[in-house]
Amino acid sequence: MAHHAEISAFGGIFLLLVFLNFIFDDKDVHWFDWLESRLVKLGKVDAMSVFVALIVLMIAVSWASAEQSSAVLIAGVWGILVYLGVQVVSGMLEGDLEEDLENEGSGAAATSAIMKGGIIGFLYLEILDASFSFDGVIGAFAITNDVIVIMLGLAIGAMFVRSMTIFLVDKGTLDEFIYLEHGAHYAIGALAIIMLLSVKFHVPEIITGLIGIAFIGFALWASLKHRKAEAARLN
């Protein structure tokens, strides 16, 4: 693909920020406590995720050829800007929604606030859905550059994965696998690194796919192990 390096830089940095913001966030549950508890302390520094992403971007730029270096740099910066833009819009919509719910009055004012809150909530969810879909498209380029394969994968995802996710949420299954979210984000982080490495190095698609599957599988196994340990402790 003619613009593989630029796509890899843009997508890699975008996905890296998704991973970094999760790993730096102060969470109630830590998968690798010895690592994540230390990273949370770093995350308390303002803009740490962007700082790390910029360092990684500079490394990726140094790997690119002289003809591609400026394009890779611009693509990576756009990846940062797009991610921050999604966060800004989501934050604004979420803030407006919370403010409207807190300021509900009575009668017509309350009805207006509820209607506005509903519209804002809908837009907020659409922004989140678009960002998740964007993650999927970018992540697909880490596995293959074949547009037909990517389109088929996204179609399968639209028809099956979302329905399966809704089913799991309704049944409360996801709450039982406490490390599944961690595994998904570690897989995203691995995809980000692979995409950035592909600016210079060729990474076989089979390795990319297996790494993601391995993280998810390990997270499921760790969740089941934790659940059994908790059940044994309570008994």
C-alpha positions in Angstrom: 0.0 0.0 0.0 1.4 3.4 -1.1 0.5 5.2 2.2 1.1 2.3 4.6 3.5 4.2 6.8 1.1 7.2 7.2 -1.9 4.9 8.0 0.2 3.0 10.5 1.4 6.2 12.2 -2.1 7.6 12.4 -3.8 4.4 13.5 -0.9 3.4 15.8 -0.9 6.6 17.7 -4.7 6.8 18.0 -4.8 3.2 19.4 -1.9 3.9 21.6 -3.7 6.8 23.2 -6.7 4.6 23.8 -4.5 2.1 25.6 -2.5 4.7 27.5 -5.6 6.5 28.8 -6.9 3.3 30.1 -3.7 2.1 31.7 -3.0 5.5 33.4 -6.6 5.7 34.7 -7.1 5.1 38.4 -9.2 1.9 38.3 -10.8 -0.2 41.1 -9.5 -3.4 39.5 -5.9 -4.0 38.4 -4.9 -7.1 36.4 -1.2 -6.8 36.7 -1.2 -4.9 40.0 2.6 -4.6 40.2 2.7 -2.8 36.9 -0.7 -1.0 36.7 -0.5 0.5 40.3 2.8 2.2 39.3 1.5 3.4 36.0 -1.5 5.0 37.7 0.9 7.2 39.7 2.4 8.4 36.4 -1.1 9.0 35.1 -1.7 11.6 37.7 0.7 13.9 35.8 -1.3 16.0 33.4 -1.1 15.0 29.7 1.2 12.0 30.5 -0.5 9.9 27.8 0.0 12.5 25.1 3.6 13.0 26.2 4.3 9.2 25.9 2.5 9.1 22.6 4.6 12.0 21.2 7.8 10.2 22.3 6.7 7.0 20.6 5.7 9.0 17.5 9.2 10.6 17.3 10.7 7.1 17.4 8.4 5.9 14.6 9.4 9.0 12.6 13.1 8.1 13.0 12.3 4.7 11.5 10.7 6.2 8.4 12.6 6.9 5.2 13.6 10.5 4.5 10.9 10.8 1.9 8.2 9.6 4.4 9.3 11.1 7.7 7.3 14.3 7.4 4.2 12.5 6.2 4.5 10.0 9.1 4.9 12.9 11.6 1.9 14.7 10.3 -0.2 11.5 10.3 0.8 10.8 13.9 -0.1 14.3 15.0 -3.4 14.0 13.3 -4.0 10.7 15.2 -3.4 12.6 18.4 -5.7 15.5 17.4 -8.5 13.2 16.3 -8.4 11.2 19.6 -8.3 14.4 21.6 -11.2 15.8 19.5 -13.3 12.8 20.2 -12.6 13.1 23.9 -13.4 16.9 23.9 -16.7 16.4 22.2 -17.6 13.4 24.4 -16.7 15.4 27.5 -18.8 18.4 26.5 -21.8 16.3 25.7 -21.5 14.3 28.9 -21.0 17.5 30.9 -24.1 19.1 29.4 -26.1 16.0 30.1 -25.2 15.9 33.8 -25.8 19.7 34.1 -29.3 19.3 32.6 -30.2 16.4 34.9 -29.1 18.4 37.9 -31.0 21.5 37.0 -34.3 19.9 36.2 -37.2 22.0 37.5 -40.9 21.3 37.2 -43.5 21.4 34.5 -42.4 22.7 31.1 -38.9 23.5 32.3 -38.4 19.9 33.4 -39.9 18.5 30.2 -37.5 20.7 28.1 -34.5 19.7 30.2 -35.4 16.0 29.8 -35.8 16.4 26.0 -32.5 18.2 25.8 -30.9 15.7 28.0 -32.2 12.9 25.8 -30.9 14.5 22.6 -27.5 15.2 24.3 -27.4 11.6 25.6 -28.2 10.3 22.1 -25.4 12.4 20.5 -23.0 11.4 23.3 -23.6 7.7 22.6 -23.3 8.2 18.9 -19.9 9.9 19.4 -18.8 6.9 21.6 -20.1 4.5 19.0 -18.3 6.3 16.2 -15.0 6.3 18.2 -15.3 2.6 18.8 -16.0 1.9 15.2 -13.1 4.1 14.3 -10.9 1.9 16.6 -12.1 -1.2 14.7 -11.3 0.2 11.3 -7.8 1.4 12.4 -7.1 -1.9 14.2 -8.0 -3.8 11.0 -5.1 -2.2 9.2 -2.8 -3.7 11.8 -3.9 -7.2 10.6 -4.2 -6.7 6.8 -4.2 -4.0 4.1 -6.7 -5.8 2.0 -9.7 -3.5 1.8 -12.0 -6.4 0.9 -11.0 -8.4 3.9 -11.4 -5.3 6.1 -14.9 -4.7 4.8 -15.9 -8.3 5.3 -14.6 -8.2 8.9 -16.4 -5.0 9.7 -19.6 -6.4 8.2 -19.3 -9.5 10.4 -18.6 -7.2 13.4 -21.7 -5.1 12.7 -24.0 -8.2 12.4 -22.6 -10.4 15.1 -20.2 -8.9 17.6 -22.5 -6.0 18.6 -25.4 -8.4 19.1 -23.2 -10.7 21.1 -22.0 -7.8 23.3 -25.5 -6.6 24.0 -26.5 -10.1 24.9 -23.6 -10.4 27.3 -24.3 -7.1 28.9 -28.0 -8.0 29.3 -27.1 -11.2 31.0 -24.5 -9.6 33.2 -21.8 -11.9 31.9 -19.3 -9.2 31.4 -19.4 -8.3 35.0 -18.2 -11.8 35.9 -15.1 -11.4 33.8 -13.4 -8.6 35.6 -10.2 -8.7 33.6 -11.8 -8.8 30.2 -11.7 -5.0 29.7 -8.0 -5.1 30.7 -7.3 -7.8 28.2 -9.1 -5.9 25.4 -7.0 -2.8 26.1 -3.8 -4.7 26.3 -4.7 -6.1 22.9 -5.3 -2.6 21.6 -1.9 -1.6 23.0 -0.2 -4.5 21.2 -2.0 -3.6 17.9 -0.8 0.0 18.3 2.8 -1.1 18.8 2.6 -3.5 15.9 1.2 -0.7 13.6 4.0 1.6 14.6 6.6 -1.1 14.1 5.2 -1.7 10.6 6.4 1.8 9.6 9.8 0.1 9.2 9.5 -3.6 9.9 7.2 -6.3 8.4 5.1 -8.0 11.1 3.3 -11.1 9.8 -0.5 -10.9 10.1 -0.7 -14.2 12.0 1.4 -12.7 14.8 -0.8 -9.7 15.0 -4.0 -11.8 15.2 -2.6 -14.3 17.7 -1.3 -11.6 20.1 -4.8 -10.1 20.4 -6.4 -13.5 20.8 -3.8 -14.4 23.5 -4.5 -11.3 25.6 -8.3 -11.8 25.4 -7.9 -15.5 26.2 -5.6 -14.9 29.1 -7.9 -12.3 30.5 -10.8 -14.7 30.4 -8.7 -17.4 32.1 -7.6 -14.9 34.8 -11.2 -13.8 35.3 -12.4 -17.4 35.8 -9.5 -18.1 38.1 -10.3 -15.0 40.2 -14.0 -15.9 40.3 -13.2 -19.4 41.6 -10.8 -18.0 44.2 -13.5 -15.5 45.4 -16.1 -18.3 45.6 -13.7 -20.5 47.6 -12.9 -17.6 49.9 -16.6 -16.9 50.6 -17.3 -20.5 51.3 
